[in-house]
Amino acid sequence: MSQKGSLPEYTVAMSVYSGEKAHFLRQSLDSMLTQTHPCEELILVCDGRLGQALDEVIAEYERKYPSVFRVLRMEQGCGVGQCANAAIKAARTDYIVKMDSDDIALNNRCEVQLESFVKNPSLDMCGAYIEEFNSDTGEEIAIKRTPVTHEEILKFSRRRNPFNNQTLVYKKQAALKAGGYGSDKRCEDYDFVVRMLKSGAVGENIPQVLVKYRVTDDNLSRRRNAHNTRSFISVRWRIFRSGYSSFLDFLIPCAAQVALFILPKSLTGKLYKKFLRR
């Protein structure tokens, strides 16, 4: 392991909206602000008005970390992708660490991932495994593994996102070269990853858990709603039309998503556990 002083500086990019729980945001912020390799800055992008509970948490962290914690406020409902673009543009460092406002990073996450960039200077983006856990009990549910090598990532990306988006770290310049995030308000992470890969970005995943992903009762409901299904198909159709994937690569995941949408919730939950976590 390299000395921490030789690791590059980085910016944590996180967005939050009014539906987030204040104690989830607090846990997520704490996990990123107590890393073994501390961040240069944490940019929290607020998607519209948040409400008193969330604003109180934000004010507390502004007082506690005045030189690190930065807040950007966007218009209501701009979406995760546009929030991410705002953070990319505002970031003062060359490396950006993505984090969701309700997940929990292991305390060495950033040290381990930035070490990969030191070992491989040609690397442009890096992810890792996640551990899904029950938000109510803290019990581990599953480990979501992703392809490790760049070649495996390229193959996997023709149908699905080869990264757990909660774990993504990327170079700012590579993101700008790819055009940043698109205007999609759902499936924007998959679209962004394909943009990166199409522009020549090199990626890898670290085969170990570095982020704990919170599973709540409404996780599957969000995945199977009409809005998410339309975005899922739209993004994959656009990727197919660009020549990046084949028609079969488009058809198979879209058929699975439609099945997730129309089948009973009790059955789709079982299918998700068996297939979509792999």
C-alpha positions as CSV (number, residue, x, y, z in Angstrom):
1,M,0.0,0.0,0.0
2,S,1.3,3.4,-1.0
3,Q,1.8,6.1,1.7
4,K,-1.4,8.1,2.0
5,G,0.5,11.3,1.2
6,S,1.3,10.0,-2.3
7,L,-2.3,9.4,-3.1
8,P,-4.1,12.0,-5.2
9,E,-6.5,14.5,-3.8
10,Y,-10.1,14.0,-4.5
11,T,-13.6,15.5,-4.4
12,V,-16.6,13.6,-3.1
13,A,-19.7,14.3,-5.2
14,M,-23.1,13.6,-3.6
15,S,-26.6,14.8,-4.3
16,V,-29.7,14.8,-2.1
17,Y,-33.4,15.5,-2.6
18,S,-36.3,16.1,-0.3
19,G,-37.3,12.5,-0.1
20,E,-34.1,11.5,1.7
21,K,-34.1,10.7,5.4
22,A,-32.0,13.0,7.5
23,H,-30.3,10.2,9.5
24,F,-29.4,8.4,6.3
25,L,-27.7,11.5,5.0
26,R,-25.9,11.9,8.2
27,Q,-24.5,8.3,8.1
28,S,-23.4,8.7,4.5
29,L,-21.7,12.0,5.1
30,D,-19.9,10.7,8.2
31,S,-18.6,7.7,6.2
32,M,-17.1,9.9,3.6
33,L,-15.7,12.6,6.0
34,T,-13.9,10.0,8.2
35,Q,-12.0,8.2,5.4
36,T,-8.4,6.9,6.1
37,H,-7.4,9.1,3.1
38,P,-9.4,12.3,3.7
39,C,-11.1,14.2,0.9
40,E,-10.0,17.6,-0.3
41,E,-13.7,18.6,-0.5
42,L,-17.2,17.1,-0.3
43,I,-19.7,18.8,-2.7
44,L,-23.3,18.2,-1.7
45,V,-25.7,19.1,-4.5
46,C,-29.2,19.8,-3.3
47,D,-31.9,19.0,-5.9
48,G,-34.4,21.7,-5.0
49,R,-35.8,22.5,-1.6
50,L,-35.1,19.8,1.0
51,G,-37.1,20.6,4.2
52,Q,-36.1,21.5,7.7
53,A,-34.7,18.1,8.9
54,L,-32.2,17.9,5.9
55,D,-31.4,21.6,6.0
56,E,-30.5,21.2,9.7
57,V,-28.1,18.4,9.0
58,I,-26.5,20.4,6.2
59,A,-26.1,23.5,8.4
60,E,-24.4,21.3,11.0
61,Y,-21.8,19.9,8.6
62,E,-21.1,23.3,7.2
63,R,-20.2,24.4,10.7
64,K,-18.3,21.3,11.5
65,Y,-16.3,21.1,8.2
66,P,-16.1,24.7,6.9
67,S,-13.0,24.2,4.7
68,V,-14.2,20.9,3.2
69,F,-18.0,20.8,3.0
70,R,-19.5,22.7,0.1
71,V,-23.2,23.0,-0.8
72,L,-24.6,23.7,-4.3
73,R,-28.4,24.3,-4.6
74,M,-30.1,23.4,-7.9
75,E,-33.6,24.0,-9.2
76,Q,-36.3,21.5,-8.0
77,G,-36.3,18.2,-9.9
78,C,-33.2,18.7,-12.1
79,G,-32.3,15.1,-11.5
80,V,-29.2,13.1,-10.4
81,G,-27.4,13.5,-13.7
82,Q,-27.5,17.3,-13.7
83,C,-26.6,17.4,-10.0
84,A,-23.5,15.3,-10.9
85,N,-22.6,17.6,-13.8
86,A,-22.7,20.5,-11.4
87,A,-20.4,18.7,-9.0
88,I,-18.0,17.8,-11.8
89,K,-17.8,21.4,-13.0
90,A,-17.3,22.7,-9.5
91,A,-14.7,20.1,-8.4
92,R,-11.3,21.5,-7.6
93,T,-9.5,18.2,-7.9
94,D,-8.7,15.8,-10.7
95,Y,-10.5,12.8,-9.1
96,I,-14.1,12.6,-8.3
97,V,-15.6,10.0,-5.9
98,K,-19.3,9.4,-6.3
99,M,-21.4,8.6,-3.3
100,D,-25.2,8.2,-2.7
101,S,-26.8,10.1,0.2
102,D,-28.2,7.0,1.8
103,D,-25.3,4.5,1.5
104,I,-22.3,3.9,3.8
105,A,-18.7,3.7,2.6
106,L,-16.1,1.6,4.4
107,N,-13.6,3.8,6.0
108,N,-10.8,2.8,3.6
109,R,-12.8,3.0,0.5
110,C,-11.1,6.0,-1.0
111,E,-7.6,4.9,-0.1
112,V,-8.1,1.6,-1.8
113,Q,-9.6,3.0,-4.9
114,L,-7.2,5.8,-5.4
115,E,-4.4,3.4,-4.9
116,S,-5.6,1.7,-8.1
117,F,-5.1,4.9,-10.0
118,V,-1.5,5.2,-8.6
119,K,-0.8,1.6,-9.7
120,N,-2.3,2.1,-13.1
121,P,-1.9,5.7,-14.4
122,S,-4.0,4.8,-17.6
123,L,-7.0,4.1,-15.4
124,D,-9.9,6.5,-15.9
125,M,-12.6,5.0,-13.6
126,C,-12.8,2.5,-10.9
127,G,-15.6,0.7,-9.0
128,A,-15.9,-2.0,-6.4
129,Y,-18.4,-4.6,-5.0
130,I,-21.2,-3.5,-2.7
131,E,-22.9,-5.2,0.2
132,E,-26.7,-4.8,0.2
133,F,-28.0,-4.6,3.8
134,N,-31.5,-4.4,5.3
135,S,-32.0,-0.8,6.4
136,D,-34.1,-1.8,9.4
137,T,-32.0,-4.6,10.8
138,G,-28.5,-4.0,9.4
139,E,-28.5,-7.6,8.3
140,E,-26.4,-8.4,5.2
141,I,-28.6,-9.4,2.2
142,A,-26.2,-10.0,-0.7
143,I,-22.9,-9.1,-2.2
144,K,-23.3,-7.5,-5.7
145,R,-20.3,-8.4,-7.7
146,T,-19.2,-6.7,-10.9
147,P,-16.8,-7.6,-13.8
148,V,-13.2,-6.8,-12.8
149,T,-11.0,-6.2,-15.8
150,H,-11.4,-3.6,-18.6
151,E,-12.1,-6.3,-21.2
152,E,-14.8,-7.9,-19.0
153,I,-16.3,-4.4,-18.3
154,L,-16.6,-3.7,-22.0
155,K,-18.4,-6.9,-22.7
156,F,-20.7,-6.6,-19.8
157,S,-21.5,-2.9,-20.6
158,R,-23.3,-3.8,-23.8
159,R,-26.3,-4.9,-21.7
160,R,-26.0,-3.6,-18.2
161,N,-24.0,-1.2,-16.1
162,P,-20.7,-2.9,-15.3
163,F,-20.2,-0.7,-12.2
164,N,-22.0,-0.4,-8.9
165,N,-22.7,3.3,-9.4
166,Q,-22.4,4.0,-5.7
167,T,-18.7,3.0,-5.9
168,L,-17.6,4.9,-9.0
169,V,-14.4,7.0,-8.9
170,Y,-13.4,8.8,-12.1
171,K,-11.0,11.4,-13.5
172,K,-12.6,14.8,-14.0
173,Q,-11.1,15.3,-17.4
174,A,-12.3,11.9,-18.6
175,A,-15.8,12.7,-17.6
176,L,-15.6,16.1,-19.4
177,K,-14.3,14.4,-22.5
178,A,-17.3,12.0,-22.4
179,G,-19.7,15.0,-22.2
180,G,-20.6,14.3,-18.6
181,Y,-24.0,13.0,-17.6
182,G,-27.0,13.2,-20.1
183,S,-30.4,14.6,-19.4
184,D,-32.0,11.3,-18.4
185,K,-33.5,11.4,-14.9
186,R,-33.3,7.6,-14.5
187,C,-30.6,5.1,-15.7
188,E,-28.3,8.1,-16.0
189,D,-25.4,6.2,-14.4
190,Y,-25.5,3.5,-17.1
191,D,-25.6,6.1,-19.9
192,F,-22.7,7.9,-18.3
193,V,-20.5,4.8,-18.1
194,V,-21.2,3.9,-21.7
195,R,-20.3,7.5,-22.7
196,M,-17.0,7.1,-20.8
197,L,-16.2,3.8,-22.4
198,K,-17.1,5.0,-25.9
199,S,-14.8,7.9,-25.4
200,G,-11.9,5.6,-24.7
201,A,-11.9,5.6,-20.9
202,V,-10.2,2.6,-19.2
203,G,-12.0,1.0,-16.2
204,E,-11.7,-1.6,-13.6
205,N,-13.5,-2.9,-10.5
206,I,-11.8,-3.8,-7.3
207,P,-13.1,-7.3,-6.2
208,Q,-13.9,-6.4,-2.7
209,V,-16.8,-4.6,-0.9
210,L,-16.1,-0.9,-0.3
211,V,-19.7,0.4,0.0
212,K,-22.7,-0.8,1.9
213,Y,-25.9,-0.3,-0.1
214,R,-29.1,0.4,1.9
215,V,-32.1,-1.7,0.9
216,T,-35.6,-0.4,2.0
217,D,-39.1,-1.6,1.3
218,D,-39.5,0.8,-1.7
219,N,-36.2,-0.1,-3.5
220,L,-37.8,-2.7,-5.7
221,S,-40.9,-0.6,-6.2
222,R,-38.8,2.2,-7.6
223,R,-37.1,-0.2,-10.0
224,R,-40.3,-1.6,-11.4
225,N,-42.4,1.6,-11.9
226,A,-43.4,2.9,-15.3
227,H,-41.1,5.9,-15.3
228,N,-38.0,3.8,-14.5
229,T,-39.1,1.2,-17.1
230,R,-39.4,3.8,-19.9
231,S,-36.0,5.3,-19.0
232,F,-34.5,1.8,-18.9
233,I,-35.7,1.1,-22.4
234,S,-35.0,4.6,-23.8
235,V,-31.3,4.6,-22.6
236,R,-30.7,1.1,-24.0
237,W,-32.3,1.9,-27.3
238,R,-30.1,5.0,-27.7
239,I,-27.0,2.9,-26.9
240,F,-28.1,0.3,-29.5
241,R,-28.8,2.9,-32.1
242,S,-25.3,4.4,-31.5
243,G,-23.8,1.0,-32.6
244,Y,-22.3,0.3,-29.2
245,S,-24.5,-2.9,-28.6
246,S,-26.4,-5.4,-30.7
247,F,-30.2,-5.7,-31.0
248,L,-30.0,-8.8,-28.8
249,D,-28.0,-6.8,-26.2
250,F,-30.9,-4.3,-26.3
251,L,-33.7,-6.9,-26.3
252,I,-32.7,-9.2,-23.5
253,P,-32.3,-6.7,-20.6
254,C,-35.4,-4.7,-21.8
255,A,-37.5,-7.9,-21.8
256,A,-36.3,-8.6,-18.2
257,Q,-37.2,-5.1,-17.2
258,V,-40.7,-5.3,-18.7
259,A,-41.2,-8.6,-16.9
260,L,-40.1,-6.9,-13.7
261,F,-42.7,-4.2,-14.3
262,I,-45.8,-6.4,-15.2
263,L,-45.3,-9.5,-13.0
264,P,-46.5,-9.6,-9.4
265,K,-44.2,-8.0,-6.8
266,S,-43.7,-11.2,-4.9
267,L,-42.4,-12.9,-8.0
268,T,-40.3,-10.0,-9.3
269,G,-38.6,-9.8,-5.9
270,K,-37.4,-13.4,-6.3
271,L,-36.3,-12.9,-9.9
272,Y,-34.3,-9.8,-8.8
273,K,-32.6,-11.7,-6.1
274,K,-31.7,-14.6,-8.5
275,F,-30.6,-12.7,-11.6
276,L,-30.3,-8.9,-11.3
277,R,-27.9,-8.9,-8.4
278,R,-25.3,-10.9,-10.4
